[in-house]
Amino acid sequence: MNTLIAVAIAPFGVGDELAPKIAEVIKIIRESGLPYNTTSMFTELEGEWDDVMKVVKDATFVLAEKGIRTEVVLKADVRPGFRNMMKTKVDKVNEILGG
């Protein structure tokens, strides 16, 4: 079943600059082949439930397996019969706003 998630995967206890560790996480997401969109706070990822959750697990474990305490914040939108929600949800709002 198609699922859209917003996920933030962050390391703890590795200092103030997290970008190098976050880059390891994003690399796993990019290599998954699933559609994604990364912003400063979250990454959206869309695909079949099992595929999306596997990417979340793999991206989390890239840090956790190094002994790094890792926090995962995840929000999921499971909407049967819909695809490309990452784009169409935004398009609908922009249409209403006249843009």
DAJO-V423248 format. One record per backbone hydrogen bond with DSSP energy under -0.5 kcal/mol. NH is the residue of the N-H (numbers start at 1). CO is the residue of the C=O. Records with the same first field share a line. If there is no record, write none. Layout:
BEGIN
NH = CO ; CO
END
This chain:
BEGIN
3 = 47
4 = 77
5 = 45
6 = 75
7 = 43
8 = 73
10 = 8 ; 71
12 = 69
18 = 16
21 = 18
22 = 18
23 = 19
24 = 20
25 = 21
26 = 22
27 = 23
28 = 24
29 = 25
30 = 26
31 = 27
32 = 28 ; 29
33 = 30
35 = 46
37 = 44
39 = 42
43 = 7
44 = 37
45 = 5
46 = 35
47 = 3
49 = 1
52 = 48
53 = 49
54 = 50
55 = 51
56 = 52
57 = 53
58 = 54
59 = 55
60 = 56
61 = 57
62 = 58
63 = 60
64 = 60
65 = 61
66 = 63
67 = 64
68 = 63
69 = 12 ; 67
71 = 10
73 = 8
75 = 6
77 = 4
78 = 76
79 = 2 ; 77
82 = 79
87 = 84
88 = 84
89 = 85
91 = 87
92 = 88
93 = 89
94 = 90
95 = 91
96 = 92
97 = 93
98 = 95
99 = 94
END
